[in-house]
C-alpha cells in the first residue's frame, strides 16, 4: 500500500491523512515522535497549494526553532509530488511547481536571519525527511540520491526539536531540493558550522550546484578536509557526482587516499578513477589486495566503491594490472 493511503483515527472515525486540514497536519507533525513526523510532513508537501504555502510561511516566521525547521522542510518539497487520477505518485518537475520561487525567497531570508549556532544541544534521534515510498526521481546527492530516511541521515541524527543547528540543517536541505543557484552563498557560509549535521546537509546541498557553480565546487573541495569522516566521505562523493576535473579537485582527492576512514578513501578512489588519475592506480591495487574485514564493511559499501573504481580506472588508463583484475581467473 502506498504511503499516500495512510489513515489516522479522529473523532469522526478513520480518515485519510491527506484529507486532514493543514492546521491539523502541522500540529500533528510537531507533536508526533521522530519516526512518524516525516509522514505528516510529506502530506503537507503533497498538498502543494496556497494554503500550505502560507502555513509554511507562518512557521518560518515563528520564534520556535522547531516550527521554523518544519516550515523550511515543507517549503523544500512543496508540490514536489502529486497524485495522478489513478492514484499513482507522480514527480512534478521543479520548474512546474508554482511556489518554488517564493519558497526560495523565503528560505534565503530565513537563512540570513539564522545565527551560526552552537555545537551543544543538537538532539538525537531520526532526522526529519521522507516517508517510505517517497519517489526518488530528483535525487539531491549521495551515493544513492537523497537518503529516504531523512534530510541527510546525519551522523548525530537530528530532529526538528531542540536547539543547535536544526533550522540551518532544514534550510540547507530545502535549498538543495529547490536547486536555485542563489543558495550557494548562504550554504557556503555554513560550511564551517560547529554542528556536524549542518555541515553534512550543506555538503549534500552543494552537490546539487557543484557541476556548474565554481563556488559550490570550491566549498565541496574544502569540505573534503572536514574533521568529521562522514562529511569528508560525502564531499568526495559530491565531487564524483559533480564530475568536474580540476587540479584543485584532484589534489583534494589525492589527500583523502590516506584518510583514516575507509569509506572516504573508497569515495576518493572512485572520483579519481572517474578522472583517469594514474596516481590512483597503486592505491587502488593496494585497496584490492587489502580489503576491509567483513565486520568493518557489513553493508559492502567499501567493496562496491572499490569495484566501481576498478572498472572506471581500468577503462580510462588501460593499465594492464587493473585490466587483469577485471578478468576472471582460471579458477573461477
Buried (B, 14 or more C-beta within 10 A) or exposed (E): EEBBEBEBEEEEEEEEBBEBEBEBBBEBBBEEEBEBBBBBBBBBBBBBBEEBBEBBBEBBBEEEBBBBBBBBBBBBBBBBBBEEEEEEBEEBEBEEBBBBEEBBEBBBEBBEEBEEBEEEEBBEBBBBBBBEEBEBEBBBBBBEEBBBBBBBBBBBBBBBBBBBBBBBBBBBBBBBBBBBEEBBBBBBBBBBBBBBBBBBBBBBBBBBBBEEBEBBBBBBBBBBEBEBBBBBBBBBBBBBBBEBBBEEBBEBBBEBBEBEBBBBBBBBBBBBBBBBBEEBBEBBBEBBEEEBEEEEBEEEBBBBBBBBBBBBBBEBBEBEEBEEBEEEEEEE
